[in-house]
Amino acid sequence: MSWWLPTTVTCAFTAELVVPEEGSVALSVVFHYDVADPFAVHATFRTGHGDGVRWVFARELLTVGVAQSVGDGDVKVWPSWDVTCPSIFIGLASPDGEAVFCARARDLHDFLDRSYSLCPEGQELEHCDVDAAIDALCAS
């Protein structure tokens, strides 16, 4: 008998792109976690143009951001303080512009719970292939 253990988590949900002075626009978001890249979350924001806008950021950033404001760089995450509609804001900044997305807290909690079931906090280094990372750095 062979056992197959999942190594990835993908979660698709709807988020709101917050548009200043205009309200918000619903769009599809896909979060992906792979134990082969244990510290990272890959997010695709489906804008209706091409394959969408892709970002990669630390899983820990999302983990902390569901409870308190976090982030000093291109990605910031903070919880809404509206208890009637628990949500999480994700702010993204690049040379091309800035965007703020609002997602339901339960969607992010579900995604994070599933990712930590594959790779618990503190065990990320057990899934890193240091030799492959060094080879990739030397090849570039």
C-alpha positions in Angstrom: 0.0 0.0 0.0 1.4 3.4 -0.9 0.6 6.6 0.9 0.3 9.9 -0.9 0.8 12.9 1.3 -0.2 16.3 -0.2 2.5 18.9 -0.5 0.4 21.8 -1.7 -2.6 23.8 -0.7 -4.6 26.0 -3.1 -7.4 28.2 -2.0 -9.5 30.3 -4.3 -11.9 32.9 -3.0 -13.4 36.3 -3.8 -11.7 39.5 -2.4 -12.6 43.1 -2.9 -10.3 45.5 -4.6 -10.7 48.7 -2.6 -11.1 51.6 -5.0 -10.7 55.0 -3.2 -13.8 57.2 -3.5 -15.5 54.5 -5.6 -16.2 51.6 -3.3 -14.8 48.2 -4.2 -14.6 45.7 -7.1 -15.0 41.9 -6.5 -12.3 39.7 -8.0 -11.0 36.2 -7.7 -7.9 35.5 -5.7 -5.9 32.2 -5.6 -3.5 31.5 -2.8 -1.1 28.7 -3.2 1.3 27.1 -0.7 3.9 24.4 -1.5 6.1 22.8 1.1 8.9 22.9 -1.5 8.9 26.6 -0.9 7.9 26.5 2.8 8.3 30.1 3.8 6.3 31.5 0.8 2.7 32.1 -0.2 2.0 32.6 -4.0 -1.0 34.7 -4.7 -2.7 35.4 -8.0 -5.1 38.3 -8.2 -7.4 37.6 -11.2 -7.9 41.1 -12.6 -9.6 40.0 -15.9 -6.4 40.8 -17.8 -4.3 37.9 -18.9 -3.2 35.5 -16.2 -3.7 38.0 -13.4 -1.2 39.7 -11.1 1.1 37.4 -9.2 2.8 38.1 -5.9 4.9 36.0 -3.6 5.3 36.9 0.1 6.0 35.3 3.4 3.5 33.0 5.0 4.4 34.5 8.3 3.3 37.9 7.1 -0.3 36.5 6.6 -0.2 34.6 9.8 0.7 37.7 11.9 -1.5 40.0 9.7 -4.7 38.2 10.6 -4.3 39.4 14.2 -2.3 42.7 13.9 -0.9 45.1 11.4 2.4 43.9 9.9 4.6 44.7 7.0 7.1 47.5 6.2 7.8 46.9 2.5 5.8 46.1 -0.6 3.3 43.9 1.2 1.3 45.0 4.3 -1.4 43.0 6.0 -3.8 44.1 8.8 -7.2 43.0 10.2 -10.4 44.9 10.1 -11.6 46.0 13.4 -15.3 45.6 12.4 -16.5 42.6 14.4 -19.7 42.3 12.4 -17.7 41.4 9.3 -14.2 40.0 10.1 -11.9 40.7 7.2 -8.2 41.1 6.4 -6.7 43.8 4.3 -3.7 43.2 2.1 -1.9 46.2 0.7 0.5 45.7 -2.2 2.9 48.3 -3.6 5.1 48.2 -6.7 6.7 50.8 -9.0 3.6 50.3 -11.2 1.1 51.4 -8.4 -0.6 50.3 -5.2 -3.6 48.2 -4.4 -5.6 47.3 -1.3 -7.6 44.1 -1.2 -10.1 43.0 1.5 -10.7 39.3 2.1 -12.9 37.4 4.5 -10.9 36.4 7.5 -12.3 32.9 7.5 -10.9 32.4 3.9 -7.4 33.3 5.0 -7.7 31.4 8.3 -8.7 28.3 6.3 -5.9 28.6 3.9 -3.3 29.2 6.7 -4.7 26.3 8.7 -4.3 24.0 5.7 -0.8 25.2 5.0 0.3 24.6 8.6 -1.2 21.1 8.5 1.4 20.4 5.8 4.3 22.2 7.3 3.9 23.3 10.9 5.5 26.5 12.1 9.1 26.0 12.9 9.5 23.0 10.6 10.0 25.0 7.4 13.8 24.3 7.3 13.1 20.5 7.2 11.5 21.0 3.8 14.3 23.2 2.3 16.6 21.7 -0.2 19.7 23.8 0.6 21.9 22.1 -2.1 19.3 22.9 -4.8 19.1 26.5 -3.6 22.9 26.8 -3.8 22.9 25.3 -7.3 20.2 27.7 -8.4 22.2 30.7 -7.1 25.4 29.5 -8.7 23.6 28.9 -12.0 22.3 32.5 -12.2 
